[in-house]
Amino acid sequence: MGKDKKKEEAVFLRKKITLVRAFSLLIGSMVGSGIFISPKGVLKNSGSVGFSLVVWFACGLLSMFGALCYAELGTRITKSGGHYIYILETLGPLPSFLFLWAEFFAIRPANSAVVSLAFGRYILEPFFAPCAAPVPAVKLVSLLGYYTVLTLNSWSVTWSARLQTALSIVKLLALALIIVPGMMLLAQGHTENFQGAFDRQSLALDKLPLAFYAGMFAYSGWFQTSFVREELVRPERNIPLAVIVSVITVIVGYMLTNISYYTVLGTQDVLASPAVAVSFVQRAFKSLISVVPVLVALSCFGTMNGGIFTFSRTLFVASREGQWPPLFSMIHIRRHTPLPAVMLMFPLVTAMVCIGDIYHLMNFFSFSRWLFIGLATLGLIVHRHRHPELHSPFKVPLFIPISFTIICLFTVAMSFYSDPVNISIGCTMVLSGFPVYYLIIHGQMSSRCRRSFYYLTHKLQLLLEVVQQEIKTY
């Protein structure tokens, strides 16, 4: 009895992510703001309805390749941390720190800001239709939504996971409410918007990387189980099963949703709309004009929840590996949540929501994200070569990681021609991590700085009521 009580009181991250919760985490992370805002970006940069649908399917296929690679990495490398831990274990500490640096200062806050702004825009849309919601109101509501999710993730892992499961059902319902009326109109012969679907005159090859960025943003989230690997029940079985089923579900849903959009809305309508799903409902299903935007907003809310849930684990693992301050590998003594890691992001997200624009933010963080995802799958190839004796319960054909890596790195290189300003900013953000690594991580702090740092850490530890985890779960 005493041993059971001691085990219950031990401070560590519990294995609470079942197969259903893993599936919900993936669906909840992929189906978010992307399918409701990205159609405009995909169409604008692909040039026509037909090519945009090709991009959507290609992005889904590419996501499946990436998800399969990460499923194998998740069975080979038993730590949480996602991209970070995979790059660290396969390519070494420098590229993993550069990822962490770019993820913290660019990728994750920009991604969270995009989703938060979409949440604010859609939840206010019914109150201001047919006019656009005021920008200050959108940003205020966006921040309130983000802070709510932040508080929940600080409070309870179990309730965060339960919310993700419930909102995954809401997300699929939101897609169904768009797909069903669109398919009904298509069956009635409304195909006029598909005439000349593959107009080559409007195709601009130099803009295609931006179309892929917009599409891949909508699919992003297929890697989320890799961030919580240590909290998964039966990860060797549940990771591959969850990613395969969830990605197939999302590909089918996204293709049908886009066909429904184009059945009802012309290209000019999509390009002119700040909220494509709302424009769709206004045209096709007016009785649901106040329902669908709320469902879309809840969908974005679920994506915010999944993003905070997973990225806090990256900071937690990076701190445990010695590449981030030790405070962020600590867990709340009663809530068993990585409280400092959860709370760290809110200043940067707040700043980006206040000053950012959705589409510029999307291009800004996509460069860095896909660069490091490409490096992680390159790491899988390297890991296979270095450890041929290692048995993996799940293994993909070698052409899948090779193809995925080449496509990711080629798209990243091409994007410099498509949007040189935002991509250059993202590149600069990555490169700025070099001096930090060599001065702070690779180098040595003075004894005075070290004492001051430990004193501050101790005071924050007492304030937040957090301690180092007592046992490892991997």
N, C-alpha and C positions, 0 to 999 in steps of 0.2 A: 504493500500500500504506500509506504514511504517512497519507494522508488518511482511509482507511478506519479505521485504528487510532485516529486522533484523533476521528472521528465516533463510534466505539464507546465511547470514554472520556468523551465529552461528557456532562455531567450534565443530563438532562432526562427528562420522563416519556415513555416509549416508546409507540408505537401498537401495543398488544398485545391490544386487545379486538376480536376478530373477530365476525361475525354470530352464530355459535354461542355464543360467550362472552357477547355482549350478550343473547341470548335466555335463556341460563342465569342471567345477572345479574337479569333481570326476573322470571323464574319463581322464582328463588331468593329474591328479595326479597319478592314477593307471597305465595307459599305458604310461610308460616312459622307463627308461633304463632297468627295471627288466626283461621284456619278451625277451629282446635282449642280456642280459648277464647272467641271472639266469639259463637258461637251462643247462649250464655247471655245475653249483653248485648243482642243483637238481639231475642231472644224476650221478655226481661223488659220491654223498652221499647216493643215493638210490640204485645204483648198476646195474640197467638195464632199458631198454626202458619202459617196461611195468610198473614197479614200479614207475618210474619217472612220467608217465602219471597219475597213481593213486594219487601220491603226489600232482600234479598240480590240479586235481579235488578236492581232500580233502582240499587243501588250499583255493580254491574258495568257497567251502561249508562253511569252517570255517570263511572266510571273510564275507560271507552273514550273518552268525550268529552274528558276531561282529557288522556288519553294522546295523542289526535290533536292537541290544541292544543300540547302540549309537543313533539310530533314536528315540527310546523311551526316552533315557536320554535327547535328544535335545528338546523333547516336555515337559519334566518334569522340566528341569532346563533352564531358559530363558537367561542365560548369554553366551557370547562367551568364548572361551578358551580351548575347547576340553577336552582332558584327564585331564589337570590341574584342570579346574573348576569342573569337575565331581568328581574327587578324593577329592577336597577341600570340596565340598558340602555334600559328602556322608561319607567319612572316616576321614576328619579332616585336620588341617593345616600341621602337620608334614609329612605325606606321600605325600601331594600335593607339599610341598617344595622339598622333596627328588626327586620327579618326575621332577620338574622345574630345579633342580640342575643337574640331570643326562641328561635331555633334552638339556640344554644349553651347557654343557661341553662335552657331549659324543654323545647322540643320533642324534640330529639335525645336528651338523657340520659333523659327519661321514656320515650320510645319504646324505647330500648335496654334500659332497666330492665324494661319489660313483657316484652319478648322473652326477656331473660335469666332472669327469674323463671319464665316458661313452660318454658324449657329445663330449669331445675333441678327444677321440679315433675314434669315428665314423665319425666325420666331416673331419678328416685328412686322413681317410682310402683310399678314391679314389685317393689321390695325391701320395700315397706311395705303393699302391698295385702293385705286390703281396707281397711286404715286409711289415713288421709291421712299424707303424709310430714311430719315435724316442720318447722316454719317455719325455725328456724335452719339446719337441714341444707339446705333448699331454697335459702336465700340464699347459703350458702357454696358450694354446687355451681354456682349461677348465676354467682357472681363468678369462679370458676375457669374456667368456660366462656368468659366474656367476656374474661378475661385471655389465654386461649389464642388466641382470634381476634385480639386486639390484637397479640400477639407475631407471629403469622403475617403480618399486614398490614404490620408494621414490617420484616419479613424479606424478602418477595418479592412483587412484583406478579403474576408468572407463577404462583406456587403458590397465591396467593389466588384467582386466576381459575380455575385448575384445580380447586381445592376447590369453588368455586361451581358449576362444571359437574357435578361428581360428586354434590354434594348436591342439585342440581336433579332428578336422576334419582331419588334417594332420596325426595324430596318427592312426586313423582308416584306412586311406588310406595306411599307411605303413604296417599295419597288413594285409590288403587286398592283397597287392602286394606280400606278403609271402604266404598267404593262397591259393590264386587262383592257382598259378603254382604247388604248392604242392598237392592240391586236384586233379588237372588234371593228374599228374603223378601217383597218387594213383589209380585213375580210370582206368588208362592204365595197371594196374597190377604190379606196382613197390612196392612190399611188402617185398622184401628180408631183409630189415633192421628190420622188425618186427618178424623175425623168432627167436624163443627162447626168446620172449620178457620178460617173467617172470622167468628168470634164478635165482634160489634161492641161488646158490653157491656164487654169487657176492653180495648178500644182507647182509649188516652189520647193525644190529639193533641199535648199539650205535651211528651210523652216521646219522640216520634218523632225529633227531632234526635239524641238520645242513641243511638237504634237505628241511625240512619245513621252516627253516629260509630263505633260498634262494627263495623258492616259495612264502612265505608270503611277502617277500620284493617286489616281482613283483606285488602283489595285494595291497600292502600298499598304502593308499590314500583314502580308503573307509570311513575314519573318518573325512575327511577334512571339510565337511560342519559344523561340530560341532565347529570348530575354529572361524567361521564367523557368528555364529547364530544371533547376533544382527544386522547384515547387510543384512540378508535374508528377502525377501518379502514373507509374509505368511508362516513362518517357520513350523507351525503345519502341513500344507499340503505338503509343498515342500520338507522338509527333508526326510520323509519316501519315497515319490514318487521318488525323485532323487536317493537315495541310492539303492532302489530295482532295478530300471531299469538299473542303471549304473553297478552294480555288476553282474547282469545276462548277460549284454552285454559283460563285460570283461571276465567272465568265458567261454562263448562260443568262444570268440575270441582267448583266450589263449589256449584252448584245440585244436582248429583247427590249430593254429600256431605251436604248438609243434608237432602235427601229421605231418604237412608239413615239419618241420625240419627233423624229423626222416625218412620221406619218401625219402628225398634227401641225408641226411648225416648219416653215420654210427656212432656208439657210439664213436669210436676213433677220428673221424673227429670233433664231438662236443667237446670232452674233450681237443682236441689239439687246438681248435680255440679260439683266444682272442676276436673275434667278430663274434658270431654265425650267425647273420643275413647276414653279408658280405660273410661268407663262403657259406651260402645257395645260395645267389644270384650268386656267382662265379660258382657254380655247376649247378644251375637250370635255371637261367635267365640272361645270360651274358649281354644282351642288357640293363639291368637296373643296371649294376654294379656301375655306378656313381650316380644313383638316390636314391636307397634304403638307403645307408649310410647317405645321407643328410636328408632324411625323418626321419630316426631313430634319428639323431642328433637333429632335430627340436622337435621330441617327447621328448627327454631328456630335451631340453630347456623349454618345457612346464611344465615338472615335477619340474624343478628348480623354475619356476615362481610360481607354485602352492604352493610349499614348503615355499618359502619366504613370500608369501601372507598370508598363514595361521599361520606360527609360530610367525610372528610379532604380531599377535593378542593374542597369548598366553602370550608373554611378556607384552603386553599392559594390559591385564586383571590382570596378576599377580602383576603388579605395582599398579594397581587400588585397588587390594585387600590388599596391604601393604606388600607383600612378595618379592618385587623387587624394586629397586630405583625408586622414583617418576618421574624422567625424562622420563622413558619409557612408561608412561601413557599419554604423551603429544602428541599433533597433530599439524602438520604444519598449520600455520594460513591461508595460501592461498590454499595449495594443499589438505588439509583435509586428509592427510595420516599420519599414526603413524611413522613418520620419524626416531626418535631415535631407536625404536624397530626394524625397518627394517634394520638399518645400523649396529646394534650391532654384528651380526653374522660374518661379513666378516673377522676379524682377525683369528678366529678359523678355519673357512672353508679354508682360504688361507693356514694355516699351515698344515691341514690334506691333502689337495690336493698335497702339495709339498712333504710330507713324506710318504703318505699312499699308500696302495695297495687295489684294489677293494674288493677282497674276504676276506682279513683280517679285513678290515673296516666293511664289512657286518656282520660278526659274532660278531664283537666288539659292534656295536650298537644294534643288534637284541635282545640280552639278556635283556637289560634295557627297550627297547621299549615294548616287549611282557610281561614283568613283570608288567609294569604299565598299559598296556591295560587290562590285566587280573584283576588287582586291580580296574580299573574303572568299569568293568562289575560286579565285586563283589559288588561294591558300589551301582549298580542298585538294586541288591537283598536286600541290607541293606536299601536302600531308600524306597523300596516297603514295607518292614517290619515296618519301623518307621512311614511311612505316608500312611497308608491304605486308608485314607479318600481323598487323593489327586487324582483328576481326571486327567487322561492323555488321550489326543485325539488319541494316538497310543500306543498300548500295545502288547508285544510279550508273547508267552507262557513261563512259568517260566523255563521249561527245557532248553530253548535256552541260557539264561545267565548262568545257572548252568553248562551246558555242555561246553560252550565257556570258562568260567573261569577255570574249571578243566583242560581242554586241554592246555590252555596258561601256567598255572603254572606248569603242569607236563612237558611240553616241555622245559620250562626254567630250571627246576631241572635236566632233562636229559642232557641238553646241557653242564653241567659241566663235564660229562664223555666224550663228543664228542670233545670239544675244550677247555680244562681247562685253557690254558694260556689267550686267549682273553676274555673268559667269566669271569675269575677271575679279569682281569683288569676292565671289565665293572661293576662287583660287587663292587670292591673297589671304583670306581667312585661314585656309588650310596651311599655307606656307608660314604664316605668322607663328605657328606652333613650334617650328624648328628652334628658334632661340630660347623659347620657354623650356623645351625639353632639355636642351643642353645646359641651361643655366640652373634649373631647379630640380628636374628629375634626375638627369645624368650627373649633374654636378653636386656639390655639397654646400649646404647652408652653413653660415657661421653659427657658432654656439649661442650667441646672443639672439639671433633670429629664431633659432630652434627653441630656445626657452620661451620666448614670447609667443611663438606659435602653439606650443604645448599648453601654455597658460590659457590662451584664448580658447583652445579646443576643450580644455577641462571645464571652463566656465560655461561654454555652450552646451556641453554634455549635461551638466547639472541643470541648466535652464530647461532643456528639452526633455530631460528624463530618459536618456538613451544610454545604452551600453553596447559593447562589442558582442556579437553572437557567440554563444558558448560552445556550440558544436557545429560541424559542417555537415551538410546534407548531401554531399556528392562523394 
